[in-house]
Amino acid sequence: MSTTPSLNGQVIGLAHYATRALLERELARTGTTFVESLALNATADGGGSADCDQLVARLTTGLKIDDDSAWAALAGLTETGLLEEQPAEPSRLRLTAAGQERQHRIRAAAGGITARLYGDFTTEELAVAGRVVATVTARANAELAGA
C-alpha cells in the first residue's frame, strides 16, 4: 500500500531535482547552463536589458551561489554573443538577437515541462502549494540572512 508523503524539505527537494533534470536536458541541447538560462530570463524580464550588479545579486540570492559563479555566467553569455554591454552604459547588459532567440527557446521548453508536470492540478491546488513553498522559502531565506 502506497501513501502520499507529507510535504517536507525532502519531498520539495526531490521535486526540484527531478524538474531541474528535465530542464537541464533541454538546456544541454542549447549549450546553455542553468545559471546562464536564469540570467537570460532575468534580462528578458527586465525588458531586454539589466544592470550587471542587479543580475549578479538576483543569481546569488536566488540560487545561493557565490559572486564569482554569477559573474562567470554573465561572462560566458557575453563571450558567446548572447548578451552584450550597452555602449552608453557598460554597467548594463542587453540581449542580442541570438540571446533573444535562445531565451525564447528556453522559455518555451520550460513552459512545456511546466504544462506536462502541473497541467492536471486545479488552480486551488496550485495556489495552496505555491503559498506553502513560498512561505518555506521566505523562512529559510530569513534564517540565512540572520546567520
Secondary structure in CASP SS format (residue, H / E / C, confidence):
PFRMAT SS
TARGET T0000
AUTHOR 0000-0000-0000
METHOD secondary structure of the structure
MODEL  1
M C 1.00
S C 1.00
T C 1.00
T C 1.00
P C 1.00
S C 1.00
L C 1.00
N C 1.00
G H 1.00
Q H 1.00
V H 1.00
I H 1.00
G H 1.00
L H 1.00
A H 1.00
H H 1.00
Y H 1.00
A H 1.00
T H 1.00
R H 1.00
A H 1.00
L H 1.00
L H 1.00
E H 1.00
R H 1.00
E H 1.00
L H 1.00
A H 1.00
R H 1.00
T H 1.00
G C 1.00
T C 1.00
T C 1.00
F H 1.00
V H 1.00
E H 1.00
S H 1.00
L H 1.00
A H 1.00
L H 1.00
N H 1.00
A H 1.00
T H 1.00
A H 1.00
D H 1.00
G C 1.00
G C 1.00
G C 1.00
S E 1.00
A E 1.00
D E 1.00
C H 1.00
D H 1.00
Q H 1.00
L H 1.00
V H 1.00
A H 1.00
R H 1.00
L H 1.00
T H 1.00
T H 1.00
G H 1.00
L H 1.00
K C 1.00
I C 1.00
D C 1.00
D H 1.00
D H 1.00
S H 1.00
A H 1.00
W H 1.00
A H 1.00
A H 1.00
L H 1.00
A H 1.00
G H 1.00
L H 1.00
T H 1.00
E H 1.00
T C 1.00
G C 1.00
L C 1.00
L E 1.00
E E 1.00
E E 1.00
Q E 1.00
P C 1.00
A C 1.00
E E 1.00
P E 1.00
S E 1.00
R E 1.00
L E 1.00
R E 1.00
L E 1.00
T C 1.00
A H 1.00
A H 1.00
G H 1.00
Q H 1.00
E H 1.00
R H 1.00
Q H 1.00
H H 1.00
R H 1.00
I H 1.00
R H 1.00
A H 1.00
A H 1.00
A H 1.00
G H 1.00
G H 1.00
I H 1.00
T H 1.00
A H 1.00
R H 1.00
L H 1.00
Y H 1.00
G C 1.00
D C 1.00
F C 1.00
T C 1.00
T H 1.00
E H 1.00
E H 1.00
L H 1.00
A H 1.00
V H 1.00
A H 1.00
G H 1.00
R H 1.00
V H 1.00
V H 1.00
A H 1.00
T H 1.00
V H 1.00
T H 1.00
A H 1.00
R H 1.00
A H 1.00
N H 1.00
A H 1.00
E H 1.00
L H 1.00
A H 1.00
G H 1.00
A C 1.00
END
